[in-house]
Amino acid sequence: MSDAPLNGIVALLDDAPLDDHIGVVEVLAQEGVTNLSLPTGAPDFEELASLYGQRVRLGAHGPVDDPAALVARGADFILPDFLSPDVAIAAATLKVACYASAMTPNETLTVLEMPVTGVQLRPAEVVGPTMAEHLRELGLIGRVVPRGGLISFTAKQWLKAGSPAVCMDQHLIGDALTGGDLAALRDRCRSLA
């Protein structure tokens, strides 16, 4: 468990059978995408944490009421949909990285008043990478992790502007969790290098 900030690519995985997760997680780990987030209610969370906890940093995204329960399941960071001050304090006490949601610079400043590791700027595709430059000019980019609709090109723009990490979902994972081509997933990972 660590409250260290996220860095690099964070792959947001959907619910899927364990066998499908294993192939995808293996490819992601081999390609250096070692921050992976599962839905908070993922039934195989503990098993994936047991299998891959030494090779990847596993987190949880979605509704979060009890950070302690997620940490007990193996979560090392949380990306809550909504964050109350009580949940933020609980995560800070547990020393688990926690990212509140915001969309504007003003919202970013407001949520950074809570004891959080940083901010998920979402949905990132709405504001685009131009917002990254604006947040850099305001001195906020170092605590902002964009999430939602990023493609390889825009993810790289956010990272170049100074964002420590980017959350990627469907544009990275594609159909890999539903029997899709794992070689194509590998290619998408490499396009981020």
Buried (B, 14 or more C-beta within 10 A) or exposed (E): EEBEBBBBBBBBBBBBEEEBBBBBBBBBBEBEBBBBBBBBEBEBBEBBBEBBEEBBBBBBBBEBEEBEEBBEBBBBBBBBEEBEEEBBBBBBEBEBBBBBBBBEBEBBEEBBEBBBBBBBBBBBBEBBBEBBBBBBEEEBBEBBBBBBBBBBEBBBBBBEBBBBBBBBBEBBBBEBBEEBEBEEBBEBBEEBE
